[in-house]
Amino acid sequence: MDLSERQTERRPALWKTLWEWVWPIALGCLVAWGIQKWIVGVAIVPSESMYPTIPNPCYMLVDHLATEFHAPYEGEVVLFHWPDDPSQIFVKRIIGMPGDTIVVRDGHVYRNGKLLHEPYLAPGGTKGDYGPYKVPAGEYFMMGDNRNVSDDSRFWQHRYVPRSAIVGRADMVIWPPGKAHRIH
């Protein structure tokens, strides 16, 4: 057997060996990407708008299935495409459900005329008077827990978040470890 015949035999063996390594790695990456995109993902929170519920900065787990199989509920902390620029993802608390009327008066939030009990708020409450806001069918009114620094539904050009824009529920702060906790 001459040299060219030996090189020809080695090439298929080399490609076969590479293929045996590459395809499982590529498949694993594809599966991991799918899980992160559609089941459970990680998000970075860069602002103080949800303090003290979500510290800044931190990483949190996002449950994408929670909002796929169950309707969002009042008080739930969710991630969504910001209505004024859908390329941005925001995290806020659902304050107004479809059909609700939201009013902020004297530092308190009222839903349909009833004062909301909000133990999750940052010190300082909610400064200013806003509303009334009548939440359209199929949409939600969002506010941050740190109301005085939160860019939320009160200030947006498109005030309400459509159900289709909600991408998941904020489940747990995972980093930094000293601040890890479930999000309520």
Solvent accessible surface area in square Angstrom, and as a share of the most:
residue,aa,sasa,rsa
1,M,145,0.65
2,D,83,0.43
3,L,107,0.53
4,S,69,0.44
5,E,90,0.40
6,R,120,0.44
7,Q,76,0.34
8,T,79,0.46
9,E,104,0.47
10,R,152,0.55
11,R,137,0.50
12,P,81,0.51
13,A,57,0.44
14,L,104,0.52
15,W,165,0.58
16,K,133,0.56
17,T,68,0.39
18,L,81,0.40
19,W,160,0.56
20,E,93,0.42
21,W,171,0.60
22,V,77,0.44
23,W,117,0.41
24,P,59,0.37
25,I,107,0.54
26,A,57,0.44
27,L,89,0.44
28,G,40,0.39
29,C,83,0.50
30,L,113,0.56
31,V,81,0.47
32,A,59,0.45
33,W,128,0.45
34,G,15,0.14
35,I,83,0.42
36,Q,84,0.37
37,K,98,0.42
38,W,144,0.50
39,I,71,0.36
40,V,61,0.35
41,G,1,0.01
42,V,71,0.41
43,A,22,0.17
44,I,107,0.54
45,V,3,0.02
46,P,109,0.68
47,S,51,0.33
48,E,97,0.44
49,S,9,0.06
50,M,1,0.00
51,Y,101,0.38
52,P,59,0.37
53,T,16,0.09
54,I,0,0.00
55,P,13,0.08
56,N,47,0.24
57,P,93,0.59
58,C,2,0.01
59,Y,89,0.34
60,M,1,0.00
61,L,52,0.26
62,V,4,0.02
63,D,28,0.14
64,H,30,0.13
65,L,66,0.33
66,A,11,0.09
67,T,2,0.01
68,E,117,0.53
69,F,153,0.64
70,H,129,0.58
71,A,79,0.61
72,P,3,0.02
73,Y,116,0.44
74,E,87,0.39
75,G,21,0.20
76,E,8,0.04
77,V,5,0.03
78,V,0,0.00
79,L,10,0.05
80,F,0,0.00
81,H,65,0.29
82,W,41,0.14
83,P,25,0.16
84,D,45,0.23
85,D,49,0.25
86,P,85,0.54
87,S,98,0.63
88,Q,78,0.35
89,I,82,0.42
90,F,37,0.15
91,V,18,0.10
92,K,7,0.03
93,R,4,0.02
94,I,0,0.00
95,I,1,0.01
96,G,0,0.00
97,M,44,0.20
98,P,51,0.32
99,G,39,0.37
100,D,15,0.08
101,T,42,0.24
102,I,0,0.00
103,V,32,0.18
104,V,0,0.00
105,R,91,0.33
106,D,122,0.63
107,G,24,0.23
108,H,91,0.41
109,V,0,0.00
110,Y,63,0.24
111,R,30,0.11
112,N,84,0.43
113,G,68,0.66
114,K,154,0.65
115,L,104,0.52
116,L,25,0.13
117,H,158,0.71
118,E,23,0.10
119,P,101,0.64
120,Y,47,0.18
121,L,40,0.20
122,A,9,0.07
123,P,121,0.76
124,G,53,0.51
125,G,25,0.24
126,T,2,0.01
127,K,137,0.58
128,G,40,0.38
129,D,83,0.43
130,Y,54,0.21
131,G,27,0.26
132,P,94,0.59
133,Y,21,0.08
134,K,128,0.54
135,V,2,0.01
136,P,54,0.34
137,A,94,0.73
138,G,40,0.39
139,E,45,0.20
140,Y,12,0.05
141,F,0,0.00
142,M,0,0.00
143,M,0,0.00
144,G,0,0.00
145,D,1,0.00
146,N,21,0.11
147,R,4,0.01
148,N,66,0.34
149,V,92,0.53
150,S,5,0.03
151,D,65,0.34
152,D,0,0.00
153,S,0,0.00
154,R,9,0.03
155,F,105,0.44
156,W,7,0.03
157,Q,151,0.67
158,H,97,0.43
159,R,81,0.29
160,Y,40,0.15
161,V,0,0.00
162,P,48,0.30
163,R,73,0.27
164,S,105,0.68
165,A,14,0.11
166,I,8,0.04
167,V,42,0.24
168,G,0,0.00
169,R,62,0.23
170,A,2,0.02
171,D,22,0.11
172,M,64,0.29
173,V,0,0.00
174,I,60,0.30
175,W,142,0.50
176,P,44,0.27
177,P,84,0.53
178,G,81,0.78
179,K,103,0.43
180,A,52,0.40
181,H,67,0.30
182,R,128,0.47
183,I,13,0.07
184,H,153,0.68
